[in-house]
Amino acid sequence: METNRRQEYDDAVQSLLTDYRSGREIDRLDFYAQPDREEVTDIVRKLLQVCYPGYYRDRVYRSINEEHRITVLIEDVIYHLRKQIAIALRYNATYASTSEEEIGDAAEKITLEFIRRIPGIRAYLETDLQAAYDGDPAATGKEDIVLSYPGLMAISINRLAHELFQLKVPLIPRIMTEYAHSITGIDIHPGATIGKYFMIDHGTGVVVGETSVIGDHVKVYQGVTIGALSTRGGQNLRGIKRHPTIEDDVTIYAGASILGGMTVIGKGSVIGSNAFITSSIAAGTRVSIRNQELQLKKGDSFCVSHSDLKQEENWFYVI
């Protein structure tokens, strides 16, 4: 009986091994030919320490000399990021037939350029932190925001990933932002262009598409989609602007959907909750949806009928 069961297991395993020889994309066995997601995630965590050195701790790097600690941390990031970029560059057609030495040189140059850009990233993050503090009366201090707000976490990782995206590094930027998505519920494509003083309040369910352009001092609430109007064209739409432009000083309240590459939300506009927008909005416009009627029923008769939200200045807020 035991011999028969062992044979059944062997046959099942052999059947699966045979299935791997079908030639499909999912049959690839060259595990080391693509970036390591766990290592990229570890790099992200270390980059957050680089960006916020007084907030994020590491059990490995301990020193009474803070500059020495940060230097060791940055060198660690450089070593591992260069290695992962070298692997990822094989997915860029420019490097398809490049020698290993040339790939290594290219990865080193990209890594160095990325490290040089971190001060500029941190300058933007300071504005994002200020926007979150100014925009949320519930914030007890900036430490509260850095250590606990998912919006700032997602924005921070996205700004790092965006620079690698701009440097034409395949795969890694998206791995970074999907890591942010998994821990915050906020999905920002690394290709999105985002200005200074960007705030995502609460954040869960926010989606920002690849070709979105967002100006300065923009505030977005939970459940907002800045997305494509249609993706039926599939890969034929690659490289085409599919997502909206949000100009400076715009506020977008919870649940609003703004779609389409030709859609522009003008400067200073306010988009009310649950609005569905597929065409441009002029600067300084307030967009709202007419209140739905709330009906309360007791037994077989309606006893109360009134609006479920109070209006203020002809439009409503949902916080």
N, C-alpha and C positions, 0 to 999 in steps of 0.2 A: 504493500500500500504506500509506504514511504517512498519507495523507488519510483512508483508511478507519479506521485505528486511532484517529486523532484524533476522528473522529465517534463511534466506539464509546465512547471516554472521555466525550465530551460527553453522550451518551445515558445513560450510567451515572450521571453527576453529576446530570443532570436528573431521573432516576428517583428518586434519593435526596432531592432538593429537593421533589419531589412528595410523597414519603413523609412529609415533615415537616408536610404540610398535612392530616394524618389526624385531628387534633383530640385526640390522646391526651396524657396527662400527660408522656410522654417526648418529645413534639414541641415543647415550649416552647422558644422562641428568645430570650426576654427575659433574657439572661444577667445583667444588672445588677439584676434584681429580687429577687435573693436574696443572702445574705451570701457574701463571698469566702472560701473555705476557706483559701487560702494566707495571706490577711491575718489571719484568726482565729488560725491556727497561729502566725504571727509575734507576735501579741498575747500568746498563751500563753507563748511563750519569753521575752518581755519581762516578763510578770507573774512568772515564776519568778525573774528578776533582782530584781524588786521584793521578792519574798518572801525571797530569799536573796541579799542584795546583795553579800556577800563571797565568793560561790561561783561565780555565773554571770557571765561576762564578755560584753561587747559591743564589737565593733571600731569601732563608730560613736561611742559616747559615751566620751570620754576626758577626764579632768580631774584636776587635783591636788586639787581640792575635791570630796570625795566627796558631800557634800550637794547640791552643784550638779549633779553627774552624775546623781544619783538623781532630783532635781527635773525635769531635762530628760527623763529616761526616763519618769517618771510622766505628764508632760504629753503625751509622745508616745502613751502608752497611752490616755490620756483622749481625745485627738483621734481616733485610729483606732477605738477601741471605740465611741465615740458614733456614729460614722458607720455602723459595722456594725449596731449596735443599731437605728438609725433604719430601716435596710433591713429588718431582721428583724421589727420591730414590725408591719409590714403583714400578717404571718402570724398575728397575734393579732386575733381577731374584734373586740375592743374598739376597735381602731384602723382597722377596715376602711374607714370613710368619713371618716377624720380628714384634715384639711389637712396639707400638707407642713410648715407652720410649727408646727402642734400636735404632729406627729410628732417634729420636731426638738426641741421643748421637752421632750417626754416622754423622749426618748432621753438628753437632757442630764441630766435629773433622775435617771434610772435609773443612768447612768454615775457621777454624783456619789455616789449612795447606795452603789453598789458599791465605789468607792474608799474611802469611809468605813468599809466593813466589812473592809477588808484587815487592819488591826491585829488584829481578832478572829480572822480566818483564820490569821494568823501565830501567834497564841497557841495555837491548836489544833495547828499544824504543829510547834511546839516540843515539845508532848507526844508527837506521833507520832515525832519524831526520838528522843526519850528512850526511848520504848517499843521502837524498833528497836535502839537501843544496849543497853538492858537485856536484851532478849530474844535477842540473837545474840552468842554468845561469839566468833564468827569476825570480828566487826567490830573493826577496829584502832583506830577512833576515829569520832567523829561526822562528820568530814570525809569519811571513807570512805563513809558512808551517804548523805550529801547528794549527793555527786558520782557515785555509782555504783549505788545500790540502786534497782531498778525499782519496788519496793513504795512507797517514799517518793515517788518521782516521780509514780506514778499517784494516790496519795492527795492530793498537793499540787494537781495539776490538777483532781481531782475536787472538792476543797474550794472552789476558785475557781469552778468551773462550777456547783456547787450553789447558791452565792449568786445567780448570774444566773438559775438555774432558779427560785429562790424569788421573784425579782423579776419572774417571768413573761416572761422574754425567750425568744422562740421560737428554735429552730434552733441558735443559737450554743453553748449549754451542751453539747448533744450532739456538735457538731463538736469541741469541746474534749476531751471524754472519749473520743471515738473516735480522736482524735490520740494521746492517752495509751495507748489500747488498741493502736494500731498500733506504738508504740515499746516497749511493756513487756509486751504479751501479757495485760494485766490489764484487764478490762471492768467498770467500775463506772458504773452509770447516774447522771447528775447529780441525779436525784430522790432517791436513797438518802440516808437520814439517818444520819450516823455520828458517834459520840461521840468523846471524847478518848482519847489513848493507843492509837490503832488501829495495828496492825502487820500487814503482809502479808509473810511470809517466803518468799523465792524468787519466788513470785508467778505464774509462768507458768500460764495457764489459769484464773485466778480470775475468777468472774463474780458480780456483785452486782446484783440487780434493782432496778427503779425504786422500789418501795414498801417495800423492806427498811428495817428500823430496827435499828441496831447500837449497843449501849451503849458504856460506857467500858471500857478495858483489855481489848479483844478482840484475839485473835491468830489469824490465818488463814494456813494453809500453801497451797502450790501445788495447783492443780487443784480447789479448793473451789468449789462452786456454791451460792449463796444465791438460789434462784430460784423461779419459779412452778410450781405443781403441774401445771397444764394451761393452755394458751392457745387451746384450741379455740373459745372464745367470741369470740376476735378482738377487734374494736373495742368489742364490748359490755362488755368487762371494763375499759375505760378508766375510771380514777378509783376502781376498787375495789382494796383492799389484796390483792395477789396474792403477796407475798413475805414471808418469815419475819421475826420479831422475835428478835434475839439480845441477851440481857440482858448485864449487866456481867460482866467477869472470865471470859469463855468462851474456850476454846481449841478450834479446829477443825483437825484434822490432814488431811494430804494426801488429795485425792480424795473427800472427803466431799461428799454432796449433801443439802442441807436445803431442803425445798420446801413452798410453800403459805402463803397469807396468814394462816391461823389457827394456824400452827405457831410456838410460842414455845420457845426454848431457854433454860432457867432459869439464873439467876445462878450462876456458878462451875462450870458443867458443862464436861466435856471430851468432845469427839466424836472417836472414833478414826478412823483412815484408812479410806476407802472405805465408810463407813456411809451408808445411804440412809434419810433420815428425812422422814416426811410427817405426823407428829403431834407434839404438844408433849412436851417433856422437862422433868421437874421440876428445880428448882434443886439443884445439887450432885451431879448424876448423871454417871457415867462410862459412855459408850456405846462398845461395841466389837463387832467381828465375830469369831465363833469362827474360830480358825486353820484355814486350808486345809492339806491334807496334801501335802507335797512328796515325790515319788517319783523316785528315780534308777534308771535302767534300763541294764543292760549286756547286750548280746546279747538273748536272749529272756527273761531272768529279771530280776526286780526285785532289786537288791542292798541298797538302803537305803530306808527309809520313815520319815519323821519330819516334824515341823512345820517349815514354812519360816520361821517367825518365833518367837523366844523371847518368852514372855509375862512381863510384870512387873505384879504386883498385879492379875492377872486381865484385863489388857487390854494392847494392844501399841502400840508407836510405830513410825512410819515417818518417818524424817527425810531 
